[in-house]
Amino acid sequence: MPSTFNNLRVLPAALCLLLASASPFATEAANSGWPTSRPAQLRQQAAATAMLAAASTAGGRIVAVGDHGVILLSDDGKQFRQARSVPTRAMLTSVTFIDRSTGWAAGHDGVVLKTADGGEHWKLLRQQYGQEQPILSIWFADADRGLAVGLFGMALSTADGGATWSEVKLSNGDAADRHLYRIVATAGGTLLIMAEAGTVFRSEDGGKRWDVIDSGEKGSLWSATALTDNGASTVVAVGMRGHVIRSADDGKSWQAVASGTTQSLTDITQLSGRELAAGGMGGTVLRSNDGGRHFTLEHSAGDEPITALLKAPDGQGVLLFSMAGVVAPGP
């Protein structure tokens, strides 16, 4: 396998910085001596300074993850605190919950964490210190079945809540080593993995078999969100240079959508119904009120890259997460 840092193909600028910040140290024989194997430290003003990579909801709670094992919690979207116990200082790049209590986070060094109390305490399920294939997205269907993906076509599945993982082969062709950025489950029950070079991997059987879909895009697709629009299982994906694509048939075919920006877009989320928000480089935030058919430039949150977005708990505006902590809610 080629070295991640010598042979990286095009990645979002935000992700490149995240990767660089957590690049492997010199190989050490004992895991106990690896710098990220130690528990995360409490940091002053973590919400205003931590490099954040992803966010999710645990019931009404906001959970955001980032560099040095930082996990931030908020029950109102205004006041954030760190999780009480995180057993790693690895960069965390993805987080997901199946209910208000049970969730998983994942990231560099092959780390997978699990919480059973809404993010307050985390248990280490998996790690491979020095691994040059960070996990970039983790997703669970229920308390047992999950999927994790990352660089150079790395895909893993679990059937026991993350205690053990098995490799998954998505393709035997040219797409086999595509960087895999985001897992999305559609309203129709289909699984999609957004990847580089406009590639979408699609499964209708819970991840046992995968089809390779050419979306028509040439650049990387970094995020997507699924919704039901007028009865159709719809997916909207974002990526390089402000590109947006939309599928109205459960991810089988895709059409380009004008975004009104050339800033690369790193995340997109459904706010309610047909209302979507997307964010990216240069603090760019876009809004759509028609299920992703049209977008308008709604807000520019300074120069910091937006890495994740969530609907504000009070329903007013969007919570923005960046490489410099939590940004004031957008419109």
C-alpha positions as CSV (number, residue, x, y, z in Angstrom):
1,M,0.0,0.0,0.0
2,P,1.4,3.4,-0.9
3,S,2.3,5.8,1.9
4,T,-0.6,8.0,2.8
5,F,1.4,11.2,3.1
6,N,3.7,10.7,0.1
7,N,1.0,9.6,-2.4
8,L,-2.2,11.2,-1.2
9,R,-4.6,11.9,-4.1
10,V,-6.8,14.9,-3.9
11,L,-8.5,15.3,-0.5
12,P,-10.5,18.2,0.9
13,A,-8.2,20.9,2.2
14,A,-9.8,20.6,5.7
15,L,-9.2,16.8,5.7
16,C,-5.6,17.2,4.5
17,L,-4.9,19.5,7.5
18,L,-6.6,17.0,9.8
19,L,-4.5,14.2,8.4
20,A,-1.3,16.2,8.7
21,S,-2.0,17.1,12.3
22,A,-2.2,13.4,13.2
23,S,0.5,12.0,11.0
24,P,2.2,8.9,12.3
25,F,5.2,9.2,14.6
26,A,8.2,6.9,14.4
27,T,7.1,3.3,14.6
28,E,7.2,2.0,18.2
29,A,7.1,-1.6,19.2
30,A,4.8,-1.2,22.1
31,N,1.3,0.2,21.8
32,S,1.5,1.6,25.3
33,G,4.3,4.0,24.1
34,W,2.3,5.4,21.2
35,P,1.5,9.1,21.8
36,T,-2.2,8.7,21.0
37,S,-2.7,5.7,23.3
38,R,-3.1,7.9,26.3
39,P,-6.5,9.3,27.5
40,A,-7.6,12.6,26.1
41,Q,-6.9,15.6,28.3
42,L,-9.4,18.2,29.4
43,R,-8.6,21.5,27.6
44,Q,-9.5,25.0,28.6
45,Q,-12.0,26.6,26.1
46,A,-12.0,23.4,24.0
47,A,-15.2,24.5,22.3
48,A,-13.5,27.7,21.0
49,T,-10.1,26.2,20.1
50,A,-10.4,22.4,19.3
51,M,-10.0,21.2,15.7
52,L,-13.4,19.5,15.1
53,A,-14.0,17.1,12.3
54,A,-17.6,15.7,12.7
55,A,-20.8,16.1,14.7
56,S,-23.9,14.1,15.4
57,T,-26.9,14.0,17.7
58,A,-27.7,11.6,20.6
59,G,-31.4,12.3,21.1
60,G,-31.4,16.0,21.8
61,R,-27.7,16.2,22.7
62,I,-25.0,17.5,20.3
63,V,-21.8,15.4,20.1
64,A,-18.8,16.7,18.2
65,V,-15.4,15.0,17.8
66,G,-12.0,16.2,16.7
67,D,-8.2,16.3,17.3
68,H,-6.4,14.8,20.3
69,G,-9.5,12.7,21.2
70,V,-11.6,15.8,22.0
71,I,-15.3,15.0,22.3
72,L,-17.6,17.9,23.0
73,L,-21.1,17.6,24.4
74,S,-24.0,20.2,24.5
75,D,-27.6,19.9,25.5
76,D,-28.6,23.3,24.2
77,G,-26.2,24.0,21.3
78,K,-24.8,27.0,23.3
79,Q,-22.8,25.6,26.2
80,F,-20.3,22.8,25.4
81,R,-18.2,20.6,27.7
82,Q,-15.8,17.8,27.1
83,A,-16.7,14.2,27.6
84,R,-15.7,12.9,31.0
85,S,-13.7,10.0,29.8
86,V,-12.1,9.3,26.3
87,P,-9.3,6.6,26.2
88,T,-7.4,8.0,23.3
89,R,-5.7,11.1,21.9
90,A,-6.2,10.1,18.3
91,M,-7.8,12.4,15.8
92,L,-11.5,11.5,15.7
93,T,-13.1,12.0,12.3
94,S,-16.6,10.5,12.6
95,V,-19.3,10.0,15.1
96,T,-22.7,8.3,14.9
97,F,-25.6,7.4,17.3
98,I,-28.5,5.0,17.0
99,D,-30.4,6.5,20.0
100,R,-29.9,9.0,22.8
101,S,-27.4,6.6,24.6
102,T,-25.5,4.4,22.2
103,G,-23.0,5.7,19.8
104,W,-19.6,5.2,18.2
105,A,-16.7,7.4,17.2
106,A,-13.7,6.6,14.9
107,G,-10.6,8.1,13.4
108,H,-6.9,7.8,13.1
109,D,-4.9,4.8,14.3
110,G,-7.8,2.7,13.3
111,V,-9.6,3.8,16.5
112,V,-13.2,2.9,17.2
113,L,-14.8,4.0,20.5
114,K,-18.2,3.2,21.9
115,T,-20.4,5.1,24.4
116,A,-23.5,3.8,26.3
117,D,-24.4,7.0,28.1
118,G,-24.8,9.6,25.5
119,G,-21.2,10.4,25.1
120,E,-20.1,11.0,28.7
121,H,-17.8,8.0,28.8
122,W,-16.2,6.1,26.0
123,K,-14.7,2.6,25.7
124,L,-11.9,1.7,23.2
125,L,-13.0,-1.2,20.9
126,R,-10.4,-1.1,18.3
127,Q,-7.0,0.5,17.5
128,Q,-4.1,-0.1,15.2
129,Y,-1.4,2.4,16.2
130,G,0.5,3.9,13.3
131,Q,-2.0,2.7,10.7
132,E,-1.9,4.9,7.6
133,Q,-5.5,4.3,6.8
134,P,-7.6,6.4,9.2
135,I,-11.3,5.7,9.5
136,L,-13.2,8.6,8.0
137,S,-16.8,7.5,8.4
138,I,-18.6,5.1,10.8
139,W,-22.2,4.1,10.6
140,F,-24.5,1.6,12.5
141,A,-27.8,0.2,11.5
142,D,-28.6,-1.0,15.1
143,A,-26.7,-2.0,18.2
144,D,-24.9,-4.8,16.4
145,R,-24.4,-4.1,12.7
146,G,-22.1,-1.4,11.5
147,L,-19.7,-0.3,8.8
148,A,-16.5,1.9,8.8
149,V,-14.6,3.2,5.8
150,G,-11.4,5.2,5.1
151,L,-8.5,5.7,2.8
152,F,-7.4,3.5,-0.1
153,G,-10.6,1.5,-0.2
154,M,-10.5,0.4,3.4
155,A,-14.0,-0.9,4.5
156,L,-14.8,-2.8,7.6
157,S,-18.0,-4.4,8.9
158,T,-19.1,-5.6,12.4
159,A,-22.0,-7.7,13.6
160,D,-21.3,-7.5,17.3
161,G,-21.5,-3.8,18.0
162,G,-17.9,-3.1,17.1
163,A,-16.1,-5.6,19.3
164,T,-14.7,-7.3,16.1
165,W,-14.4,-6.2,12.6
166,S,-14.0,-7.9,9.2
167,E,-12.7,-6.5,5.9
168,V,-15.2,-5.8,3.2
169,K,-14.3,-5.8,-0.5
170,L,-16.3,-3.1,-2.3
171,S,-14.8,-3.7,-5.8
172,N,-12.3,-5.8,-7.7
173,G,-11.8,-3.2,-10.4
174,D,-10.2,0.2,-10.8
175,A,-12.4,1.6,-8.0
176,A,-11.0,-0.8,-5.4
177,D,-8.6,1.6,-3.8
178,R,-10.7,4.8,-3.9
179,H,-10.6,6.9,-0.8
180,L,-13.9,6.4,1.0
181,Y,-15.3,9.5,2.7
182,R,-18.9,9.1,3.9
183,I,-21.5,6.4,4.6
184,V,-25.1,7.3,4.0
185,A,-28.3,5.2,4.5
186,T,-31.2,6.3,2.3
187,A,-34.8,6.4,3.2
188,G,-35.2,3.3,1.0
189,G,-32.8,1.3,3.1
190,T,-29.9,1.5,0.6
191,L,-26.4,2.1,1.7
192,L,-24.2,4.5,-0.2
193,I,-20.5,5.3,0.3
194,M,-19.3,8.6,-1.2
195,A,-15.8,8.4,-2.6
196,E,-13.1,10.1,-4.6
197,A,-13.2,10.6,-8.4
198,G,-17.0,11.0,-8.3
199,T,-17.5,7.4,-7.3
200,V,-20.5,6.1,-5.3
201,F,-20.6,2.6,-3.9
202,R,-24.2,1.3,-3.5
203,S,-25.6,-1.7,-1.7
204,E,-29.2,-2.9,-1.4
205,D,-28.5,-5.8,0.9
206,G,-27.1,-4.1,4.0
207,G,-23.5,-4.1,2.7
208,K,-23.0,-7.7,1.5
209,R,-22.7,-6.8,-2.2
210,W,-21.8,-3.4,-3.7
211,D,-22.2,-1.8,-7.1
212,V,-19.9,0.9,-8.4
213,I,-21.8,4.0,-9.6
214,D,-20.2,6.7,-11.7
215,S,-22.0,9.9,-10.6
216,G,-20.6,11.9,-13.5
217,E,-18.5,14.0,-11.2
218,K,-14.7,14.0,-11.6
219,G,-13.8,15.3,-8.2
220,S,-14.1,13.8,-4.7
221,L,-17.5,13.5,-3.0
222,W,-17.0,14.3,0.7
223,S,-20.4,14.2,2.2
224,A,-24.1,13.4,1.5
225,T,-27.5,13.5,3.2
226,A,-30.6,11.4,2.4
227,L,-34.2,12.5,2.6
228,T,-37.6,11.7,1.2
229,D,-38.7,14.3,-1.3
230,N,-42.3,13.9,-2.7
231,G,-42.2,10.2,-2.1
232,A,-38.8,9.7,-3.7
233,S,-35.7,8.4,-1.9
234,T,-33.5,11.4,-2.5
235,V,-29.8,11.9,-1.8
236,V,-27.8,15.1,-2.2
237,A,-24.0,15.0,-2.1
238,V,-21.3,17.7,-2.0
239,G,-17.6,17.9,-2.7
240,M,-14.7,19.6,-4.5
241,R,-15.0,23.1,-6.0
242,G,-18.5,23.6,-4.8
243,H,-19.9,20.7,-6.8
244,V,-23.3,19.4,-5.7
245,I,-25.0,16.3,-7.2
246,R,-28.5,14.9,-6.5
247,S,-30.2,11.5,-6.9
248,A,-33.9,11.0,-6.9
249,D,-33.8,7.2,-7.4
250,D,-32.1,6.0,-4.3
251,G,-28.6,6.6,-5.5
252,K,-28.8,4.8,-8.9
253,S,-28.3,7.9,-11.0
254,W,-27.1,11.5,-10.4
255,Q,-27.6,15.0,-11.8
256,A,-25.4,18.0,-11.2
257,V,-26.9,21.0,-9.2
258,A,-25.7,24.5,-9.4
259,S,-24.4,25.6,-6.0
260,G,-23.4,29.2,-6.6
261,T,-19.9,28.7,-5.2
262,T,-16.5,27.3,-6.2
263,Q,-15.5,26.8,-2.5
264,S,-15.1,23.1,-1.8
265,L,-18.0,21.7,0.3
266,T,-17.2,19.4,3.2
267,D,-20.5,18.6,4.8
268,I,-24.3,18.7,4.1
269,T,-27.2,18.0,6.5
270,Q,-31.0,17.9,6.4
271,L,-32.5,20.5,8.7
272,S,-36.2,19.6,8.3
273,G,-38.3,18.3,5.5
274,R,-36.8,19.6,2.2
275,E,-34.6,22.1,3.9
276,L,-30.8,21.4,3.7
277,A,-27.6,23.2,4.7
278,A,-24.1,22.7,3.3
279,G,-20.8,24.1,4.4
280,G,-17.2,24.1,3.4
281,M,-14.0,26.1,2.8
282,G,-13.8,29.8,3.6
283,G,-16.7,29.5,6.1
284,T,-19.2,29.0,3.2
285,V,-22.7,28.0,4.2
286,L,-25.4,27.2,1.5
287,R,-29.1,26.6,2.0
288,S,-31.7,24.8,0.0
289,N,-35.5,24.9,0.6
290,D,-36.5,22.5,-2.1
291,G,-34.8,19.2,-1.3
292,G,-31.5,20.1,-3.0
293,R,-32.7,21.3,-6.4
294,H,-31.4,24.8,-5.8
295,F,-29.0,26.4,-3.4
296,T,-28.3,29.9,-2.2
297,L,-25.2,31.4,-0.5
298,E,-26.7,32.1,3.0
299,H,-23.8,32.9,5.2
300,S,-20.0,33.2,5.4
301,A,-18.7,32.3,8.8
302,G,-15.3,33.9,8.6
303,D,-12.3,32.2,7.0
304,E,-12.3,28.9,9.0
305,P,-13.3,25.8,7.0
306,I,-16.6,24.4,8.1
307,T,-16.2,20.7,8.8
308,A,-19.7,19.8,10.0
309,L,-23.2,21.2,10.4
310,L,-26.2,20.3,12.5
311,K,-29.7,21.8,13.0
312,A,-29.6,24.0,16.1
313,P,-31.5,22.3,19.0
314,D,-34.0,25.2,19.3
315,G,-34.7,24.9,15.6
316,Q,-33.4,28.3,14.9
317,G,-30.5,28.3,12.5
318,V,-27.6,25.9,12.0
319,L,-24.8,24.9,14.3
320,L,-21.4,25.2,12.6
321,F,-18.3,23.2,13.5
322,S,-14.8,24.2,12.2
323,M,-11.1,23.6,12.5
324,A,-11.2,26.3,15.2
325,G,-14.0,25.0,17.4
326,V,-17.7,25.7,17.4
327,V,-18.7,28.6,15.3
328,A,-21.6,30.9,16.3
329,P,-24.9,29.5,14.8
330,G,-25.6,30.5,11.3
331,P,-28.9,31.7,9.9
